Amino acid sequence: MLSHFPARDLDEPVTRDHLRAELAVLHQRITDQGAVMAVSFATLDQKITDQGATLGQRITDQGATLGQRITDQGATLGQRITDQGATLGQRITDQGASLDQKIADLAMTTNDRFARLEQRMEVGFAAVDVRFADLEQRMGERFSAFQREISAEMRRWHLATLMVMVAIATLARLAG
């Protein structure tokens, strides 16, 4: 099988000793490269560890700074909200008082207008009462005049009827 293995040169056949020597050299090179890589990995690992620690410290510091800024801004925002809430509450109270005053003024104005309207209505009703009294008096006078006319007419009718009856009685006596 070793006879089929590629030769060092094209003309020389491969021997076991030569293969072992080549493998030993290759093994030594791999071992040396492994040691170099181990040192490189150790250095890289140390750098990563150092940078990780530095990064961790920076993150911690910035987290603390950010936390403090958030706390400060939260307190500032809370104070602004409290102040604006107080201002808004005061404005609502002031506007409520102003609205209460306007309602009271409107109620007073309305009451005054109703009082004036009531006075006008009383004056108007008094005028209507006077007119009705005047109308009632004139109707009473006209009714009295009408009654007098009817009484006079009735007397005339009675008198005419009496005269007709006397005439009939006289004629009946004369005829009789």
C-alpha positions as CSV (number, residue, x, y, z in Angstrom):
1,M,0.0,0.0,0.0
2,L,2.8,2.4,0.7
3,S,4.1,1.8,-2.7
4,H,1.0,3.6,-4.1
5,F,1.6,6.6,-1.8
6,P,3.0,9.6,-3.7
7,A,6.8,9.8,-3.7
8,R,9.0,12.6,-2.4
9,D,10.1,13.0,-5.9
10,L,8.6,11.4,-8.8
11,D,11.4,8.8,-9.0
12,E,11.8,7.7,-5.4
13,P,9.5,5.3,-3.8
14,V,8.1,6.2,-0.3
15,T,9.6,4.3,2.6
16,R,8.2,3.9,6.1
17,D,11.1,5.8,7.7
18,H,10.7,8.6,5.3
19,L,6.9,8.7,6.0
20,R,7.5,8.6,9.7
21,A,10.1,11.4,9.4
22,E,7.7,13.5,7.4
23,L,4.8,12.8,9.8
24,A,7.1,13.7,12.7
25,V,7.9,17.0,11.0
26,L,4.3,17.6,10.3
27,H,3.4,16.7,13.8
28,Q,6.0,19.1,15.2
29,R,4.7,21.9,12.9
30,I,1.1,21.2,14.0
31,T,2.2,21.2,17.6
32,D,4.1,24.5,17.2
33,Q,1.2,26.0,15.4
34,G,-1.1,24.7,18.2
35,A,1.1,26.4,20.8
36,V,1.2,29.6,18.8
37,M,-2.6,29.4,18.4
38,A,-3.0,28.7,22.1
39,V,-1.0,31.8,22.9
40,S,-3.0,33.8,20.4
41,F,-6.2,32.4,21.8
42,A,-5.0,33.2,25.3
43,T,-4.1,36.7,24.3
44,L,-7.4,37.1,22.4
45,D,-9.3,35.7,25.4
46,Q,-7.5,38.1,27.7
47,K,-8.3,41.0,25.3
48,I,-12.0,39.9,25.1
49,T,-12.1,39.6,28.9
50,D,-10.5,43.0,29.3
51,Q,-12.7,44.6,26.8
52,G,-15.7,42.8,28.2
53,A,-14.9,44.1,31.6
54,T,-14.4,47.6,30.2
55,L,-17.6,47.4,28.2
56,G,-19.4,46.0,31.2
57,Q,-18.1,48.9,33.3
58,R,-19.1,51.4,30.6
59,I,-22.5,49.9,30.4
60,T,-22.9,49.9,34.2
61,D,-21.7,53.6,34.3
62,Q,-23.9,54.6,31.4
63,G,-26.8,52.7,32.9
64,A,-26.3,54.5,36.2
65,T,-26.1,57.8,34.3
66,L,-29.1,57.0,32.3
67,G,-31.0,55.8,35.4
68,Q,-30.1,59.1,37.1
69,R,-31.1,61.1,34.1
70,I,-34.4,59.2,33.9
71,T,-35.0,59.7,37.6
72,D,-34.2,63.5,37.3
73,Q,-36.3,63.9,34.2
74,G,-39.1,61.9,35.9
75,A,-38.9,64.1,38.9
76,T,-38.9,67.2,36.7
77,L,-41.8,65.8,34.6
78,G,-43.6,65.0,37.8
79,Q,-43.1,68.5,39.1
80,R,-44.3,70.0,35.8
81,I,-47.3,67.8,35.9
82,T,-48.0,68.7,39.5
83,D,-47.5,72.4,38.7
84,Q,-49.7,72.3,35.6
85,G,-52.3,70.3,37.5
86,A,-52.4,72.9,40.2
87,T,-52.5,75.7,37.5
88,L,-55.3,73.8,35.7
89,G,-57.1,73.2,39.0
90,Q,-56.9,76.9,39.8
91,R,-58.1,77.9,36.4
92,I,-61.0,75.5,36.7
93,T,-61.8,77.0,40.2
94,D,-61.5,80.5,38.9
95,Q,-63.7,79.8,35.8
96,G,-66.1,77.9,38.1
97,A,-66.4,81.0,40.3
98,S,-66.7,83.2,37.3
99,L,-69.4,80.9,35.9
100,D,-71.2,80.9,39.3
101,Q,-71.1,84.7,39.2
102,K,-72.4,84.9,35.7
103,I,-75.2,82.5,36.6
104,A,-76.0,84.6,39.7
105,D,-76.0,87.8,37.5
106,L,-78.2,86.0,35.0
107,A,-80.6,84.9,37.7
108,M,-80.7,88.5,39.1
109,T,-81.3,89.9,35.6
110,T,-84.0,87.3,34.9
111,N,-85.7,88.0,38.2
112,D,-85.6,91.8,37.5
113,R,-87.1,91.2,34.0
114,F,-89.8,88.9,35.5
115,A,-90.5,91.6,38.1
116,R,-90.8,94.3,35.4
117,L,-93.0,91.9,33.3
118,E,-95.2,91.2,36.3
119,Q,-95.6,95.0,36.9
120,R,-96.4,95.5,33.3
121,M,-98.9,92.7,33.4
122,E,-100.5,94.1,36.6
123,V,-100.7,97.5,34.9
124,G,-102.1,95.8,31.8
125,F,-104.6,93.8,33.8
126,A,-105.6,96.9,35.7
127,A,-106.2,98.7,32.4
128,V,-108.2,95.7,31.2
129,D,-110.2,95.7,34.4
130,V,-110.9,99.4,33.9
131,R,-111.9,98.8,30.3
132,F,-114.2,95.9,31.3
133,A,-115.7,98.0,34.1
134,D,-116.3,100.8,31.6
135,L,-117.7,98.3,29.1
136,E,-119.9,96.7,31.8
137,Q,-121.1,100.2,32.8
138,R,-121.9,101.1,29.2
139,M,-123.6,97.7,28.6
140,G,-125.6,98.3,31.8
141,E,-126.6,101.7,30.6
142,R,-127.6,100.4,27.2
143,F,-129.4,97.5,28.8
144,S,-131.3,99.9,31.1
145,A,-132.1,102.1,28.0
146,F,-133.2,99.0,26.2
147,Q,-135.4,98.0,29.1
148,R,-136.9,101.5,29.3
149,E,-137.6,101.3,25.5
150,I,-139.2,97.9,25.9
151,S,-141.2,99.1,28.9
152,A,-142.4,102.1,26.9
153,E,-143.2,99.9,23.9
154,M,-145.0,97.4,26.2
155,R,-147.1,100.2,27.7
156,R,-147.9,101.4,24.2
157,W,-148.8,97.9,23.1
158,H,-150.9,97.4,26.3
159,L,-152.6,100.7,25.7
160,A,-153.2,99.8,22.0
161,T,-154.5,96.4,23.0
162,L,-156.7,98.0,25.7
163,M,-158.0,100.5,23.1
164,V,-158.8,97.6,20.7
165,M,-160.6,95.7,23.4
166,V,-162.6,98.8,24.4
167,A,-163.5,99.4,20.7
168,I,-164.6,95.7,20.4
169,A,-166.6,96.0,23.6
170,T,-168.2,99.2,22.4
171,L,-169.0,97.7,19.0
172,A,-170.4,94.6,20.7
173,R,-172.6,96.8,22.9
174,L,-173.8,98.9,20.0
175,A,-174.5,95.8,18.0
176,G,-176.2,94.2,20.7
